[in-house]
Amino acid sequence: MPGPMPELPEVETVRRGLEPVLGGALIVRTEVRRPDLRWPFPERLAERLTGARVNALRRRSKYILADLDTDETLLIHLGMSGRMTVSVPDTGPLIPGVFVRGHPPQEKHDHVVLHTDGGGRITFNDARRFGAMDLFPTACSHPLLDVLGVEPLGNAFDGPMLIAAFKGRNTPVKAALLDQRIVAGLGNIYVCESLWRTGIHPACRTGRIGRARVESLVAAIRAVLSEAIDVGGSSLRDHRQTSGDIGYFQHSLAAYDRENQPCKAPGCSGTIKRILQSGRSSFFCPICQR
């Protein structure tokens, strides 16, 4: 079965891994080895990228955005199995754990390869081809970005904002937090973990959650995401950092994917349970979470 879709920490980990080699670099050659991934590549993608300099690397929700000096922005979505790996020439000082030293042999599912003026190689590998790339004018919006809510690690995400978003709604809190129009970048893993930390049942209706608990939920979301980024995200199946290393947050999971295992809360005798909500698994402790 396919693994979970990369969430904000996994995508931010990849963006940070790309920064030292792709940020500010000139793309001297582009290889596009198939006509599409999840949807067709934009026309003349290789030609439009070759010769462009990357002015900035950003992340919006689960998308990586590379602003080019051609006034276009490259949008990258990893999908379920997409990986971006960075390799550098086998010369100069080795930076352990950051880059692959020397370019590895190219693989079957290496669909797009960027070569930089510094000798770096950035490879987009996607076995299932659920990922995507697009180019759009930097000064304009993009349909995939237009509908997104606030960034959970940004200044706009706070208690009053989430209280206002929950007000008058009668939906399960899990569904509300997964709604990308409210908060951008959250997914199943980190919502389950945040709800466990705050003792909120995933099926609890948003209108019944008091101000103090919403404030604690905001703090938990920020903490969980930051902790996950610090250790390279969660590698439950496909996610890899740009160095090829796995992430390590899966070793810290307290709720997600722990069905029938003991609750990790001190003094709790509960066992993690799983329920389906809108076709997706929610993991929680029936004793700790109400």
VOPAGU-2260 file (C-alpha; in pm, 1 decimal, decimal comma):
REM VOPAGU-2260
SITE   aa  ch    i         X         Y         Z
SITE  MET   A    0       0,0       0,0       0,0
SITE  PRO   A    1     122,7     355,3     -65,2
SITE  GLY   A    2     260,2     552,9     224,7
SITE  PRO   A    3     118,3     879,7     352,2
SITE  MET   A    4     149,8    1197,7     149,1
SITE  PRO   A    5     445,4    1415,3     256,9
SITE  GLU   A    6     327,4    1685,9     492,7
SITE  LEU   A    7     473,4    2024,2     583,4
SITE  PRO   A    8     778,4    1894,0     777,7
SITE  GLU   A    9     883,8    1657,4     499,7
SITE  VAL   A   10     848,4    1926,9     233,2
SITE  GLU   A   11    1029,1    2187,1     444,3
SITE  THR   A   12    1308,6    1935,5     505,8
SITE  VAL   A   13    1348,4    1891,3     129,3
SITE  ARG   A   14    1343,0    2268,7      70,4
SITE  ARG   A   15    1616,6    2320,9     326,8
SITE  GLY   A   16    1820,0    2041,8     171,4
SITE  LEU   A   17    1794,8    2202,9    -172,2
SITE  GLU   A   18    1894,9    2549,1     -52,3
SITE  PRO   A   19    2276,2    2510,0     -33,4
SITE  VAL   A   20    2307,0    2381,0    -392,1
SITE  LEU   A   21    2004,2    2526,2    -574,9
SITE  GLY   A   22    1955,6    2858,0    -397,8
SITE  GLY   A   23    2124,6    3129,8    -604,7
SITE  ALA   A   24    2249,5    2875,3    -857,9
SITE  LEU   A   25    2236,7    2897,1   -1235,2
SITE  ILE   A   26    2065,1    2602,3   -1401,3
SITE  VAL   A   27    2301,3    2517,3   -1687,1
SITE  ARG   A   28    2123,7    2204,8   -1812,9
SITE  THR   A   29    1782,1    2047,2   -1762,6
SITE  GLU   A   30    1680,8    1691,1   -1843,4
SITE  VAL   A   31    1309,9    1615,0   -1874,3
SITE  ARG   A   32    1273,9    1244,3   -1942,6
SITE  ARG   A   33     900,3    1202,9   -1985,8
SITE  PRO   A   34     608,1    1425,4   -2090,4
SITE  ASP   A   35     423,1    1424,0   -1759,9
SITE  LEU   A   36     391,9    1325,2   -1397,6
SITE  ARG   A   37      53,5    1375,0   -1232,8
SITE  TRP   A   38     -27,9    1612,0   -1517,9
SITE  PRO   A   39     165,2    1716,2   -1831,0
SITE  PHE   A   40     473,6    1928,3   -1782,2
SITE  PRO   A   41     443,4    2289,2   -1902,4
SITE  GLU   A   42     552,7    2353,9   -2258,8
SITE  ARG   A   43     928,3    2378,6   -2315,4
SITE  LEU   A   44    1002,0    2310,5   -1948,6
SITE  ALA   A   45    1366,4    2216,5   -2007,6
SITE  GLU   A   46    1425,5    2519,2   -2229,3
SITE  ARG   A   47    1261,9    2760,9   -1984,9
SITE  LEU   A   48    1460,2    2632,2   -1687,3
SITE  THR   A   49    1798,2    2611,6   -1859,2
SITE  GLY   A   50    1983,4    2941,4   -1819,8
SITE  ALA   A   51    1764,3    3059,3   -1533,2
SITE  ARG   A   52    1906,1    3153,9   -1194,5
SITE  VAL   A   53    1720,6    3058,5    -877,0
SITE  ASN   A   54    1664,1    3379,4    -682,7
SITE  ALA   A   55    1482,2    3218,7    -389,6
SITE  LEU   A   56    1351,1    2885,2    -264,5
SITE  ARG   A   57    1024,2    2901,8     -72,1
SITE  ARG   A   58     764,8    2664,3      65,7
SITE  ARG   A   59     390,1    2723,4      63,4
SITE  SER   A   60     191,2    2449,2     231,9
SITE  LYS   A   61     315,0    2123,2      73,3
SITE  TYR   A   62     464,6    2292,4    -235,7
SITE  ILE   A   63     824,2    2395,4    -301,5
SITE  LEU   A   64     855,0    2718,3    -500,8
SITE  ALA   A   65    1171,1    2824,0    -683,5
SITE  ASP   A   66    1159,9    3188,5    -794,3
SITE  LEU   A   67    1369,0    3235,3   -1109,7
SITE  ASP   A   68    1534,4    3545,6   -1253,9
SITE  THR   A   69    1322,0    3490,4   -1566,1
SITE  ASP   A   70    1022,1    3615,8   -1363,3
SITE  GLU   A   71     878,6    3266,3   -1352,4
SITE  THR   A   72     836,2    3037,2   -1051,7
SITE  LEU   A   73     887,4    2661,3   -1060,4
SITE  LEU   A   74     624,4    2483,8    -850,6
SITE  ILE   A   75     713,6    2136,3    -722,9
SITE  HIS   A   76     481,5    1890,0    -550,7
SITE  LEU   A   77     632,7    1563,6    -428,9
SITE  GLY   A   78     312,6    1359,2    -438,4
SITE  MET   A   79     315,6    1025,6    -257,3
SITE  SER   A   80     652,6     889,5    -367,2
SITE  GLY   A   81     841,6    1189,1    -507,7
SITE  ARG   A   82    1198,7    1243,2    -389,2
SITE  MET   A   83    1448,2    1517,2    -462,3
SITE  THR   A   84    1809,9    1423,1    -412,3
SITE  VAL   A   85    2116,4    1643,5    -427,2
SITE  SER   A   86    2460,6    1526,7    -534,1
SITE  VAL   A   87    2783,0    1721,0    -580,4
SITE  PRO   A   88    3109,3    1645,0    -763,4
SITE  ASP   A   89    3352,2    1417,4    -584,0
SITE  THR   A   90    3590,1    1706,2    -512,0
SITE  GLY   A   91    3643,1    1947,3    -228,1
SITE  PRO   A   92    3559,0    1895,6     138,4
SITE  LEU   A   93    3294,1    1639,8     224,9
SITE  ILE   A   94    2995,9    1764,2     423,5
SITE  PRO   A   95    2875,0    1454,0     611,5
SITE  GLY   A   96    2505,1    1382,6     598,0
SITE  VAL   A   97    2425,0    1674,3     369,5
SITE  PHE   A   98    2497,7    1571,5      11,7
SITE  VAL   A   99    2572,5    1257,8    -184,4
SITE  ARG   A  100    2942,3    1287,7    -267,2
SITE  GLY   A  101    2987,7    1212,3    -633,9
SITE  HIS   A  102    2695,0    1170,9    -872,0
SITE  PRO   A  103    2526,1     831,8    -833,0
SITE  PRO   A  104    2408,9     633,7   -1137,3
SITE  GLN   A  105    2080,8     757,7   -1274,1
SITE  GLU   A  106    1776,0     546,9   -1193,1
SITE  LYS   A  107    1467,7     436,8   -1385,1
SITE  HIS   A  108    1231,8     685,3   -1219,3
SITE  ASP   A  109    1461,9     989,6   -1233,9
SITE  HIS   A  110    1221,2    1203,5   -1437,1
SITE  VAL   A  111    1367,4    1555,4   -1410,3
SITE  VAL   A  112    1733,6    1642,8   -1350,4
SITE  LEU   A  113    1871,9    1994,2   -1294,0
SITE  HIS   A  114    2243,9    2061,1   -1337,2
SITE  THR   A  115    2384,8    2376,7   -1175,4
SITE  ASP   A  116    2684,0    2596,2   -1252,2
SITE  GLY   A  117    2849,4    2474,5    -932,0
SITE  GLY   A  118    2843,4    2115,2   -1052,1
SITE  GLY   A  119    2546,5    2016,0    -838,7
SITE  ARG   A  120    2279,6    1777,7    -960,7
SITE  ILE   A  121    1922,1    1788,5    -834,5
SITE  THR   A  122    1715,1    1485,2    -929,1
SITE  PHE   A  123    1337,8    1445,9    -904,7
SITE  ASN   A  124    1256,5    1075,7    -873,2
SITE  ASP   A  125     892,5     963,4    -859,3
SITE  ALA   A  126     808,0     595,9    -898,4
SITE  ARG   A  127     429,1     639,7    -882,4
SITE  ARG   A  128     423,3     970,9   -1072,2
SITE  PHE   A  129     177,1    1141,6    -837,4
SITE  GLY   A  130     410,5    1439,3    -809,8
SITE  ALA   A  131     394,5    1749,2   -1026,4
SITE  MET   A  132     591,2    2040,8   -1165,7
SITE  ASP   A  133     457,5    2362,1   -1311,5
SITE  LEU   A  134     587,9    2702,6   -1420,4
SITE  PHE   A  135     393,4    3021,7   -1371,7
SITE  PRO   A  136     466,3    3398,4   -1371,6
SITE  THR   A  137     610,8    3494,4   -1033,1
SITE  ALA   A  138     397,8    3809,2   -1018,9
SITE  CYS   A  139      77,5    3608,1   -1064,8
SITE  SER   A  140    -107,5    3362,6    -846,8
SITE  HIS   A  141    -146,2    2990,1    -907,7
SITE  PRO   A  142    -476,0    2798,5    -874,7
SITE  LEU   A  143    -318,7    2545,9    -636,8
SITE  LEU   A  144    -199,5    2823,5    -405,6
SITE  ASP   A  145    -501,5    3052,8    -423,9
SITE  VAL   A  146    -719,6    2831,6    -203,1
SITE  LEU   A  147    -469,1    2780,2      79,5
SITE  GLY   A  148    -519,8    2901,7     434,0
SITE  VAL   A  149    -260,6    3032,0     679,3
SITE  GLU   A  150      78,1    2872,0     738,5
SITE  PRO   A  151      80,5    2694,6    1077,3
SITE  LEU   A  152     432,1    2817,8    1151,9
SITE  GLY   A  153     356,7    3173,6    1041,7
SITE  ASN   A  154     255,2    3471,9    1253,2
SITE  ALA   A  155    -105,2    3460,6    1127,9
SITE  PHE   A  156    -165,6    3123,2    1290,2
SITE  ASP   A  157    -268,0    3184,0    1649,8
SITE  GLY   A  158    -546,3    3118,5    1895,0
SITE  PRO   A  159    -782,7    3397,5    1783,4
SITE  MET   A  160    -743,3    3293,2    1418,9
SITE  LEU   A  161    -828,7    2928,0    1488,1
SITE  ILE   A  162   -1110,8    3020,5    1726,4
SITE  ALA   A  163   -1262,7    3235,0    1449,9
SITE  ALA   A  164   -1221,8    2952,6    1198,2
SITE  PHE   A  165   -1393,6    2705,1    1430,8
SITE  LYS   A  166   -1676,5    2940,0    1524,9
SITE  GLY   A  167   -2014,6    2826,0    1397,7
SITE  ARG   A  168   -1878,0    2504,7    1251,6
SITE  ASN   A  169   -2010,6    2165,0    1353,1
SITE  THR   A  170   -1744,8    1950,9    1190,6
SITE  PRO   A  171   -1501,7    1710,9    1361,5
SITE  VAL   A  172   -1186,1    1892,6    1464,2
SITE  LYS   A  173    -973,2    1644,9    1267,4
SITE  ALA   A  174   -1155,8    1732,4     945,3
SITE  ALA   A  175   -1128,8    2104,9    1015,4
SITE  LEU   A  176    -751,9    2087,1    1066,5
SITE  LEU   A  177    -707,5    1886,2     745,9
SITE  ASP   A  178    -901,9    2148,8     550,5
SITE  GLN   A  179    -624,5    2325,0     358,1
SITE  ARG   A  180    -845,1    2632,4     322,4
SITE  ILE   A  181    -815,6    2685,7     698,6
SITE  VAL   A  182    -459,1    2576,3     776,0
SITE  ALA   A  183    -215,1    2493,6     497,4
SITE  GLY   A  184      26,1    2201,2     512,3
SITE  LEU   A  185    -121,8    1991,2     791,5
SITE  GLY   A  186    -184,2    1623,9     721,4
SITE  ASN   A  187    -293,6    1309,6     897,0
SITE  ILE   A  188      27,6    1236,1    1087,4
SITE  TYR   A  189      78,2    1571,0    1256,8
SITE  VAL   A  190    -289,9    1638,2    1321,7
SITE  CYS   A  191    -316,7    1304,7    1505,6
SITE  GLU   A  192      -8,6    1389,0    1710,4
SITE  SER   A  193    -125,6    1742,4    1793,0
SITE  LEU   A  194    -468,0    1624,1    1904,3
SITE  TRP   A  195    -309,1    1356,8    2124,6
SITE  ARG   A  196     -86,1    1614,9    2291,5
SITE  THR   A  197    -381,4    1838,2    2372,0
SITE  GLY   A  198    -618,0    1561,2    2480,7
SITE  ILE   A  199    -876,2    1640,7    2213,9
SITE  HIS   A  200   -1069,2    1354,1    2054,2
SITE  PRO   A  201   -1044,6    1367,6    1670,1
SITE  ALA   A  202   -1424,2    1342,3    1642,5
SITE  CYS   A  203   -1486,0    1630,5    1884,3
SITE  ARG   A  204   -1697,1    1898,2    1717,6
SITE  THR   A  205   -1514,5    2226,5    1663,9
SITE  GLY   A  206   -1797,2    2427,7    1817,1
SITE  ARG   A  207   -1751,7    2246,1    2148,8
SITE  ILE   A  208   -1381,0    2320,6    2193,1
SITE  GLY   A  209   -1318,9    2602,4    2439,4
SITE  ARG   A  210   -1081,9    2893,0    2395,1
SITE  ALA   A  211    -813,1    2753,5    2626,8
SITE  ARG   A  212    -804,8    2419,3    2447,1
SITE  VAL   A  213    -783,6    2589,2    2107,7
SITE  GLU   A  214    -488,8    2794,6    2231,6
SITE  SER   A  215    -316,1    2477,2    2352,4
SITE  LEU   A  216    -389,4    2311,0    2017,1
SITE  VAL   A  217    -216,4    2594,2    1831,6
SITE  ALA   A  218      88,6    2556,3    2055,3
SITE  ALA   A  219      90,9    2178,2    2005,2
SITE  ILE   A  220      69,5    2208,0    1626,5
SITE  ARG   A  221     360,7    2451,6    1620,4
SITE  ALA   A  222     567,3    2230,1    1850,6
SITE  VAL   A  223     498,5    1905,2    1664,6
SITE  LEU   A  224     582,5    2057,5    1326,0
SITE  SER   A  225     901,6    2221,3    1453,4
SITE  GLU   A  226    1019,3    1902,3    1622,5
SITE  ALA   A  227     952,0    1701,6    1307,3
SITE  ILE   A  228    1144,3    1946,4    1087,9
SITE  ASP   A  229    1440,7    1931,8    1325,8
SITE  VAL   A  230    1475,8    1555,6    1268,3
SITE  GLY   A  231    1403,4    1551,2     895,3
SITE  GLY   A  232    1031,0    1464,2     903,2
SITE  SER   A  233     875,4    1117,6     918,1
SITE  SER   A  234     991,4     835,6     689,4
SITE  LEU   A  235     709,1     585,0     715,1
SITE  ARG   A  236     764,2     462,7     360,4
SITE  ASP   A  237     883,7     687,5      77,6
SITE  HIS   A  238    1008,7    1014,0     226,9
SITE  ARG   A  239    1380,4    1080,1     207,2
SITE  GLN   A  240    1586,2    1389,5     271,5
SITE  THR   A  241    1787,5    1537,7     -16,0
SITE  SER   A  242    2091,7    1350,4     114,2
SITE  GLY   A  243    1903,0    1022,6      73,0
SITE  ASP   A  244    1875,3     979,4     450,0
SITE  ILE   A  245    1545,7     898,0     617,2
SITE  GLY   A  246    1366,8    1127,8     861,2
SITE  TYR   A  247    1343,0    1021,1    1224,8
SITE  PHE   A  248    1023,0    1169,8    1368,6
SITE  GLN   A  249     842,0     836,6    1328,2
SITE  HIS   A  250    1034,1     719,7    1635,5
SITE  SER   A  251     863,7     994,4    1837,0
SITE  LEU   A  252     507,2     925,8    1726,3
SITE  ALA   A  253     266,5     888,8    2017,0
SITE  ALA   A  254     -59,3     827,0    1829,6
SITE  TYR   A  255     -28,8     794,9    1452,4
SITE  ASP   A  256      -0,6     435,6    1324,9
SITE  ARG   A  257      15,1     296,2    1682,7
SITE  GLU   A  258    -314,7     107,7    1689,6
SITE  ASN   A  259    -340,7    -138,2    1983,0
SITE  GLN   A  260     -20,1      -8,2    2140,4
SITE  PRO   A  261      -7,6     143,7    2491,6
SITE  CYS   A  262     -64,8     516,6    2525,4
SITE  LYS   A  263     260,7     698,9    2596,5
SITE  ALA   A  264     105,7     954,1    2832,4
SITE  PRO   A  265     253,2     919,5    3181,6
SITE  GLY   A  266      20,8     723,9    3407,8
SITE  CYS   A  267    -227,9     643,7    3131,2
SITE  SER   A  268    -350,5     284,2    3102,2
SITE  GLY   A  269    -515,1     343,3    2764,6
SITE  THR   A  270    -449,0     174,8    2432,7
SITE  ILE   A  271    -431,2     364,2    2103,9
SITE  LYS   A  272    -740,5     306,5    1890,7
SITE  ARG   A  273    -808,9     369,0    1522,8
SITE  ILE   A  274   -1128,6     498,8    1365,8
SITE  LEU   A  275   -1211,0     597,9    1010,9
SITE  GLN   A  276   -1305,0     957,9     940,3
SITE  SER   A  277   -1392,3    1044,7     582,1
SITE  GLY   A  278   -1205,2     734,7     469,3
SITE  ARG   A  279    -887,3     820,4     660,7
SITE  SER   A  280    -751,5     660,4     974,4
SITE  SER   A  281    -748,3     859,3    1295,9
SITE  PHE   A  282    -540,7     734,5    1588,7
SITE  PHE   A  283    -617,8     841,2    1944,9
SITE  CYS   A  284    -626,2     735,6    2309,1
SITE  PRO   A  285    -986,2     690,7    2429,2
SITE  ILE   A  286    -881,6     770,7    2787,2
SITE  CYS   A  287    -662,0    1076,1    2731,1
SITE  GLN   A  288    -861,2    1233,4    2448,4
SITE  ARG   A  289   -1212,3    1363,8    2499,5
